[in-house]
């Protein structure tokens, strides 16, 4: 019996969300009096033994570069196979794009109950059994869901459990496993250069229709630049072609939970809030004091973005 955590990585770097999933899995393993192990598919440029500092006892790597060309179906087959070999009791993924694609496929293969978007460690001590707290209704409420199957699969919401580093070393084993590329092969990936991925960003600066047009987006990108943050937008901004669709956050876009979310010229419609309201701190800049976003804000500035934002950017530059 063990807990198995899937280590998601990009460009050879382990993602922050994967480190959170590892710490979460390690804490769960402690509660269940078992060990936390991890699986990494493909090559990474990091010291895998060093992941013991996050509480892992073992890391199993299948380093075949062909895993970069494998789709979710093929990756899930490998993860489920390793989970079976290790008799993993719980398999954990970060609730990012890859984790969301893999978890249900792995759950089907393992005949496991799945809880997506967990926000806290499972309650394993009470009569409730193995109960997981998760967000529902676009972050408006929490549900406590009991998993009844012997094997369980969980995806962990980003920024809901901190990556905790202490001391320790994990054993690293190499697996002679290769993906099944017979059905689908990824032939190329088009990357957006030089940007912090939205789901990994600690700080996100986001613009809405209040910016009037794409020609004014330097207000958003300049502020994001000085804060080393990522850029996001509301849906109409992407729909109107002012910004690319991969920046659109909300119920129908990317769901994020950064430490700081700065919303500029965004009204705060429920569908927008559904994707950002788990941010740790929300700052709203809007010229309309009645804008609904102010109700969800920790800090608000009532003012014209064209006056406030350049002054804010200059002030931060001067620090
Ligand atoms: P607006 O509603 O036009 O608001 C612009 C804001 O800018 C106003 O509050 C105004 O006071 C302010 N403003 C104007 N000028 C200035 C200035 N100079 N300085 C400062 N402030 C200024 N929306 C999303 O964002 N994400 C989603 O995922 C999403 N999914 C949806 C799904 C469905 C099924 C539906 C029906 C809608 C969805 N929407 C989504 C759209 C959503 O309902 C809103 O229409 C949208 O979020 C509004 O975008 P906005 O705030 O940028 O624009």
Boltz pocket constraint, residues with backbone or C-beta under 6 A from the ligand:
constraints:
  - pocket:
      binder: B
      contacts: [[A, 207], [A, 208], [A, 209], [A, 210], [A, 211], [A, 233], [A, 234], [A, 235], [A, 236], [A, 237], [A, 248], [A, 249], [A, 250], [A, 251], [A, 252], [A, 253], [A, 264], [A, 265], [A, 266], [A, 267], [A, 268], [A, 269], [A, 270], [A, 271], [A, 272], [A, 275], [A, 285], [A, 286], [A, 287], [A, 288], [A, 291], [A, 303], [A, 304], [A, 305], [A, 306]]
      max_distance: 6.0
